[in-house]
Amino acid sequence: MTTKLGPVKDWENDFDVLDYSYLNNPFEIWDKLRDRCPIAHTDRRGSNWLPTTYDDVTKIAHDFMTFSSTQVLVIPFMETARQDMENINPEVLGYGAPPITADPPLQTWTRRLILPWFSHKKVAEYEPLTQSICDNLIDKIIGRQFVDGAVDYAQQIPVRVISHILGVPEEMTDTFTTWVRDFLEFADNSENRFNSIRDIVIYLMTVIDQRKKLISQGENLDDIISFLIKEQKTNSEINDAIVLGMSILLLIAGIDTTWSAIGSALWHLGSNREDLVMLKNQPEIMDTAIEELLRAYSPVTMARVVTKDTDYNGCPMKQGDKVLMNFPAANRDPLVFENPQVVNLRRKINRHIAFGSGIHRCGGANLARMELKVAIRTFIDRLPDFKVDESKPVMWAGGQVRGPRVLPLAFLD
Ligand code: HEM
């Protein structure tokens, strides 16, 4: 991904999260900013602020009155696209994709509706499916000398799991992946981005209509979209636009976030043999290792919009400015994490905020953790001797979600 706005020369006053150097190695940039200018600013794509300390990111995340979630996109949606969307479904613009694009009270009750679908108990039910997805993928990879860990493995897993939860056909997985990439990863291409969200909206509107018909004919459907439709009978607040918005969120939220985390974990293990060997020989450290990999390679940055002119820590934030919730940089803050640049798979104290902080904390965290665990365990059990193939380039995506999109792996005999 490249930016049309030119390379960054001044990270403190003109940062760009799509700059090539930021995509490849944001860690050094955050360290320098944290020392010299802990909240950077840019006027690229509107007035945006970028906090880099744990303290600032968590404080801002908790102050939802001043920092609203009604604009969470790191790369803003073009105004013309908003107008085009109005022709397709004007209501969805009003509600967005709650709970992630909402403030209380809408955020509170829409979040409460979906949380039971991602409880520990419910997630355990999805584990055998996740295991068989991973095993099938490995069956196709095994025996090959070169594999793309991102495309052939990581990218294929979360989309299949969430398709099952939404009750949509597995054949749609490539289409969903393309839509989500166009919407989040290639967000600078506004035409593709609009087309992708238009197609998602049209597709889900059709699915919702079909489900409604089947439910009215007495079919017993057990998927999250049907659940939301059935809830409409007893809760008049759940209008059709909310069912649509929540379905959009559920489709988008769990796909490239989780595949990025799986890809980054494979990249780390394929680049650090001693960690790979340790995890292979000591499977009991898997849970701790997953938390450390989430801390070190946190994939998600979200945005907030400033609701009123505010002086925050000496930064003159204006109403309408955006703040980029830099959870990944906060997770490398030396005031909170000992030796934050060292990836220590046995790290004991690790209060990372890869899943966010405050009221919007990730609704799918249990699911993401389970998918990561099954994906990594299966890979290293069945293909134990792999490494990143340094003769070929690794390609990182970033902006809203950071992770490897091309990850050449080689296997030792
Ligand atoms: C490693 C994978 C994942 C990471 C790192 C991640 C990260 C995050 C973060 C940082 C937020 C907070 C957003 C904010 O503060 O604005 C969030 C919210 C959310 N995530 Fe995840 N996520 C992951 C996987 C998933 C999965 C698998 C799902 C399942 C569908 C999911 C569903 C949600 C939902 C529904 C919210 C909104 C919660 C709310 O606004 O109350 N996420 N996620």
Boltz pocket constraint, residues with backbone or C-beta under 6 A from the ligand:
constraints:
  - pocket:
      binder: B
      contacts: [[A, 61], [A, 69], [A, 72], [A, 99], [A, 100], [A, 101], [A, 102], [A, 107], [A, 111], [A, 162], [A, 249], [A, 250], [A, 253], [A, 254], [A, 255], [A, 257], [A, 258], [A, 261], [A, 298], [A, 299], [A, 300], [A, 302], [A, 303], [A, 325], [A, 327], [A, 353], [A, 354], [A, 355], [A, 356], [A, 357], [A, 359], [A, 360], [A, 361], [A, 362], [A, 363], [A, 364], [A, 365], [A, 367], [A, 368]]
      max_distance: 6.0
